[in-house]
Amino acid sequence: MAAITASMVAELRAKTDAPMMECKKALTEAEGNMDRAEEILRVKLGNKAGKAASRITAEGVVAAYRDGTSGAMVEVNCETDFVTKNESFIRMAQAAAELIAKHGPADVAALGALPYSQDGFGPTLEDVRKGLVGKIGENMTFRRFKRFGGGAKLAHYLHGTRIGVVVEFEGDDVAAKDVAMHVAAMKPVALASGDVPQELIERERSIAQQKAAESGKPADIVSKMVEGSVQKYLKEVSLLNQPFVKNDKQTVQAMLKGANTTIKGFTLFVVGEGIEKRADDFAAEVAAQVAAAKQNA
């Protein structure tokens, strides 16, 4: 039996927003398997356990650059929110997006090797990054990027500096910009239902099966319940099937049809998405609270 530590409980709580004791019970039942414990919580608590799954835990900015049908978007991370407002850090991120669009580096290492000078540092972007790390006293990394140049028109939207969207399209510019804003708000995982990754579908089906099994209904009814849940999920996470944020009486697909516009694809970057927040601080906080309670008892 795997030992359930305070940091494991804290990590699961940060991902799900579930109460600490429920997290501990789920981890115990799952024998320490984090993914299985998250499933158990979703079965027990429903969607409430998934509310914080996308909560941002790392700091940084998303920057975008567009020039006609070519462009790029990049995520640059740092340690604290303070640095995301630093003019030099922001300028470096914006320069990185332009360099990606113009030179098409294969990876982060190739991006760092591109010529660039700023604030007396250079002659490469990596040299500038290292120089700013030393000057500001905080680590910075180029986490991920995507270059666009397939010939489709581009629209982009930045929600502050933490969420960035680029939409590839043919048709009306205004409709495409509206879709970019919609993506930032609703965060679809795929363009259409058929594009949703199979592993996400199977996970949702597993959760639906566990929920349906607890209903005590006949097998044929359970099967219909599961399929209904999966189909509902597919509509909720595919862009074209989502209710349009500016008019929820119509889907995004219907809005685009009315505007004679076709979306070829979209890219969504959310700062820190998928980066696990260190749980040591939370565990230490809990321990401190317990110790304080004992002293006051």
N, C-alpha and C positions, 0 to 999 in steps of 0.2 A: 504494500500500500504506500503510495507516494505521500511524502510529507507535504501538507498544505501550509505554505508560509504566508506571512502578512503581506509580502510584496506580491505574491500571486493573487491574493484576494483583492489587493489594491488595483492591480492591473486589470482584472476582470471587471471590477466596479467602474474603472475609468472608461472601459469599452462599452459598458451596458447601462450605467446609471442605476443598476439594481442595488438594493440594500446590502450592506456588508455580510450580514448573516446568511442571506439568500445566496450570495456569491460563494461563501465558504461551503454551504451545503451542496451547491452545484459542483464545485471543485472536488469535494469529497466523493460525491456520486460518480463523477467522471474520472476519478483516480488521478487527478492532477492534469488531465488533458484540457487545455484551455479552449480549443475549438468546441469540443464536446460539451464543456461546461456552459459555453455561450448558448449552444443549442438548447440545453436543458432549461436555461433561464428564459429563453424565448418561448418555449413550450408552456412553461409555468406562468410567465408574466405577460405573454403576448408582445405586441410591438413596443411596449414601454421599455423592454430590455434592449431594443435596438436603437433607441433615440440618440444615444451618445456614441454610436459606433463610428460616426464620421467626425466626431469632435476633434478639432485641430489641436495638436499637442506640440508641434515644433514651430519655430518662428521663421520668418523669411518673407520673400516677396515673389510675385509672379510678374514678369515683364514680357511685353509683346512688341513686335515690330512688323509692319506691313508696308509693302511697296508693290502696288498692283496685284498680280496673281502670285507673288512670292512673299514669304513672311516666316516668322518663327515665334515660338513662345518658350520661355525658360523659367524654371523655378530655382531660386538661389536661397539657401538656408543660412540662418545664423542662430545664435544662442538665445538672444533676448529680444523682446519687442522694441527695446530702446534703439537697437541698431537698425531696425527696419525703417526708422525715420531719419537715419543718417544720410546726408546728401551724397557723400562719396560712395556709400554702399548702393544706393539707388542708381546712381550714374553708372556704376560698374555693371549692375544687372541689366540696365537698358542697353548698354554697349554690347553686352553678351548676346542679347536677342538680335541686334543688328548684325553682329559678326556671324551668327548662325545662319541668318537669312542669306547673307551675301557669300559665305564661303562653304556652307554645308558640311561642317565637321562630322566625322563618323561617330564620335563618342565624346565624353567629358574630357578625356585626356587630350584629344585632338583640338577641342575647343580651347583648352588652356594654353595650347601651343601657338594659337593665332596671335599675330602682332597687335599690340594695343598698349598704350601708355596713358597714365592718369596719375595725378597728384604726385608727380615725381617718381613714380614706379613704372617699370617696364623692363624689357621691350615686349613682353608677352602678357596675355590676360592672366596667366597663372602667376606671373611676377607681381602684377597689380594686386591679385587676391592675397598673396603672401604679404605684400607690403601693407595692405589695409588691415590684415590680421594683426600684424605687429603694431600698427599705429593705433587701432581702436581697442586692441586687447581682447578680441573675441573671435572664435573660430567662424569661418564662413566656407560654404561648399556649394558648388554647382551640382545640383541634384539630378535634374533631368531636363530634357528639352525636346522639341519637335520642330522640324523645318517643313514648310509648305511650299510646293512649287509644281504641283501637278497640272496646272493649267486652269483649274476652277477658280472662280471669284472667291475672295476671302472677306469675311466680316469678323470683327473681334470685339470683345467686351471685357473690361477689367472692372471687377467689383472691388474698389479700393486697390490694394496691392496683394490681397490674399486669395482671390479667385480670378482665374483667367479662362476665357473661352475663345476658341477660334472655330469658325464654321466655314466649311467649303461648300459652295452653292452655285447654282445657275438661276438667274431670275432677278427679282426685286431686291435692291439693297436694303430698304427699310424692313422688309419682312425677314431678311437674313439677320439683321442686327437684333430684331425682336426675338428671333430664335436663340441667338447667342445669350441674350439676357435671360430668356426662359431656362436655358441649360444651367446658367449660373445659379438660378433660384431653385430649380427642381432636381438637378443633378441626376439625369437619366444615365443608365449604364450602357445603353446601346441605342442605335438609330431606330431599329425595328425589333419586334418580338423575336424574329428569327435570328437576330444577331446577338441575343443575350448569351453570355458564356454558359456552356453546359454545366460547369461545376456549380454556378450560382443557382441554376434551375434545380439541380439534384439536391442541393442543400435545402432549398425552399420546399421541395417535395418531401424531404425527410422530416422537416419540421411540421409540415401539414399533416403527414401521416401520423405522427406522434400525437398531435392535437386531436385528430379525428378519431384515433383509436380510443381515446379517453371518453368519447361521447357514448360508447356502448351501443351504437347503432349497427345494423346489419352490414355485412361486408360490401354489398353492392352500393349502399348509401355512403359508406365510408370512402369508397373509391371515387364516387361522384364529388364528395366534399373535397377530397384531395385535389382532383383535377380542377375543380372550380377555384380553389385557392391558388394553384399554380398559374392558371390563366389570368386571374386577378393580378398576381404579382407581375406577370409579363407585361400587362398593360400599364402598370404603375411605373415600371422602370425603363420602358422603351419610349424614346422621344416622340415619335410620330403618334403614339396612342395616348400620350398624356394630355389632360385638359390644358389649353393654352392659358398662360398666366394672365394675359390681358383680357381674356374673354373665356371663362371656364365653361361656357355653353357649347364650345366647339373644341375639337382636338387640334393639336399642332398640325396634323396632316390636312385637316379641313381648311385651316387658315392658309396653309401654303398653297393648296389647290386654288383657293380664291385669289391668291396673289400671283398665280402662275409661276411658282418658284419651287425648285427641287433642291433638297439638301443632300449633298454627296457624302458628308461625314462631319463629325465634330470632335474636338479635343477639349477636355476639361482638366485643368490643373487646380487643385486646392492645396494651399501651403500646408505642408506637414502631413498630408493624407497618407496613411499607411505607416507612419513613423510612430512607434510605441513611445509613449511618455515614460520617463524613468519613474518607477514607483517608490523609490527609497524614501523620498520626502514625505509621501502620504503615510507610509508605514511608520516612519519616525513620528509623524504627527499623531497618529493613533496611539502609539506607545506612550507619547508624552501626555496625552489626554488621560489614558488609563492610570499613569503614574500620579498625575495631579488629582484624579478622583480618589485614589487610595490615600493620598496625603490629607485630603479634606474630609475623609470619612471619620 
